[in-house]
Amino acid sequence: MQIETAEILLPRRYSELFQDFTATTVKVPTTVVRIGDLMWTTFPGEMFSNIGKQGKAASPATYAYLMGYTNGYIGYFPEQKAYAEGGYEVAVTHLDPASELIYLRAVAQLMMRFR
C-alpha cells in the first residue's frame, strides 16, 4: 500500500479578497492511496462530476475513485465553464475559475508518484 498526502493551494474567488486580501488561496488537503490496481483520491468538498472524471482519467491505476467530503469541507468546486452559466454552486463557491486546471494538474502529479 502507498499513501501520499499534499495540501494543494487553489486561488480564492476574487470577490472574497475584499473581505480579507491576505487570504488569496484555499487549502485543499488531498490524499492518494494506492493498493495494487486500486487508487483512491480524496477531496474536501463537492466537485462537479466532470472534474472528477478528468481526475480519474489521470490515474495510472486500473480502478480509480475520487471521493468527496473527505479531509474537511471547502464547499463546492464548479468546473470553469460553469462560472459563465451561473447557478447556486457558482454563487457560493470560494474557488476562482482557474482552480479547475490548477487542481487537475496537481492531482495528476500526485498520482504519478505511484507509477
C-alpha positions as a printed NumPy array, in Angstrom:
array([[  0.   ,   0.   ,   0.   ],
       [  1.211,   3.512,  -0.879],
       [ -0.098,   6.745,   0.652],
       [  0.758,  10.305,  -0.306],
       [ -0.742,  13.471,   1.16 ],
       [ -0.425,  17.026,  -0.134],
       [ -2.011,  20.372,   0.537],
       [ -2.969,  21.82 ,  -2.832],
       [ -3.383,  25.596,  -2.863],
       [ -6.145,  26.902,  -5.115],
       [ -6.846,  30.569,  -5.841],
       [ -9.642,  32.145,  -3.82 ],
       [-12.523,  33.753,  -5.663],
       [-11.751,  37.383,  -6.493],
       [-14.874,  38.777,  -4.798],
       [-13.784,  37.23 ,  -1.469],
       [-10.472,  39.077,  -1.488],
       [-12.275,  42.257,  -0.424],
       [-13.141,  40.574,   2.89 ],
       [ -9.53 ,  39.545,   3.579],
       [ -6.931,  40.449,   0.977],
       [ -4.282,  38.342,   2.741],
       [ -6.223,  35.087,   2.191],
       [ -5.567,  34.582,  -1.518],
       [ -5.706,  30.781,  -1.568],
       [ -7.867,  27.924,  -0.333],
       [ -6.029,  24.946,   1.198],
       [ -7.196,  21.634,  -0.271],
       [ -5.868,  18.679,   1.747],
       [ -5.633,  15.757,  -0.663],
       [ -4.643,  12.148,  -0.025],
       [ -3.922,   9.48 ,  -2.628],
       [ -3.985,   5.828,  -1.574],
       [ -2.928,   3.029,  -3.9  ],
       [ -3.376,  -0.663,  -3.244],
       [ -2.368,  -2.663,  -6.307],
       [ -4.688,  -1.716,  -9.176],
       [ -6.918,   0.422,  -6.927],
       [ -6.414,   4.144,  -6.279],
       [ -8.449,   6.482,  -4.06 ],
       [ -8.045,  10.245,  -4.188],
       [ -9.752,  12.422,  -1.591],
       [-11.296,  15.883,  -1.986],
       [-12.665,  18.005,   0.886],
       [-15.881,  19.185,  -0.728],
       [-18.283,  18.641,  -3.59 ],
       [-16.73 ,  18.81 ,  -7.048],
       [-18.6  ,  18.87 , -10.337],
       [-18.653,  15.446, -11.943],
       [-16.629,  16.499, -14.992],
       [-13.701,  17.477, -12.764],
       [-13.924,  14.062, -11.092],
       [-13.96 ,  12.292, -14.46 ],
       [-10.855,  14.169, -15.579],
       [ -9.121,  13.353, -12.309],
       [ -9.924,   9.659, -12.668],
       [ -8.635,   9.672, -16.246],
       [ -5.247,  10.919, -14.999],
       [ -4.846,   7.968, -12.64 ],
       [ -2.234,   5.338, -13.522],
       [ -4.313,   2.72 , -11.665],
       [ -6.858,   0.47 , -13.37 ],
       [ -9.537,   1.292, -10.801],
       [ -9.586,   4.942,  -9.747],
       [-12.031,   6.751,  -7.468],
       [-12.265,  10.377,  -6.374],
       [-14.041,  10.686,  -3.06 ],
       [-15.611,  13.935,  -1.892],
       [-16.39 ,  15.168,   1.61 ],
       [-13.075,  13.883,   2.986],
       [-10.345,  15.661,   4.995],
       [-12.621,  18.582,   5.831],
       [-15.015,  20.668,   3.738],
       [-14.244,  23.645,   1.477],
       [-17.608,  23.777,  -0.303],
       [-18.476,  23.46 ,  -3.972],
       [-15.91 ,  23.051,  -6.751],
       [-17.562,  24.089, -10.035],
       [-15.878,  23.431, -13.348],
       [-14.542,  26.52 , -15.113],
       [-17.272,  26.753, -17.748],
       [-19.996,  26.781, -15.05 ],
       [-18.974,  30.257, -13.884],
       [-20.38 ,  31.744, -17.105],
       [-23.598,  29.748, -16.704],
       [-24.188,  30.8  , -13.074],
       [-26.221,  28.867, -10.531],
       [-26.147,  28.203,  -6.804],
       [-22.825,  26.335,  -6.639],
       [-21.034,  29.081,  -8.561],
       [-22.605,  31.798,  -6.385],
       [-21.388,  30.258,  -3.101],
       [-18.019,  28.707,  -4.022],
       [-14.798,  30.038,  -2.506],
       [-12.759,  28.98 ,  -5.541],
       [-11.66 ,  31.003,  -8.556],
       [-12.48 ,  29.662, -12.048],
       [ -8.764,  28.948, -12.624],
       [ -8.879,  26.365,  -9.818],
       [-10.031,  23.512, -12.057],
       [ -6.882,  23.4  , -14.188],
       [ -4.569,  24.006, -11.227],
       [ -6.202,  21.23 ,  -9.204],
       [ -6.215,  18.704, -12.047],
       [ -2.538,  19.334, -12.781],
       [ -1.584,  18.987,  -9.092],
       [ -3.622,  15.798,  -8.601],
       [ -2.146,  14.232, -11.754],
       [  1.371,  14.948, -10.453],
       [  0.47 ,  13.457,  -7.081],
       [ -0.954,  10.303,  -8.701],
       [  2.079,   9.828, -10.93 ],
       [  4.276,   9.28 ,  -7.868],
       [  2.719,   5.793,  -7.786],
       [  3.655,   4.544, -11.255]])
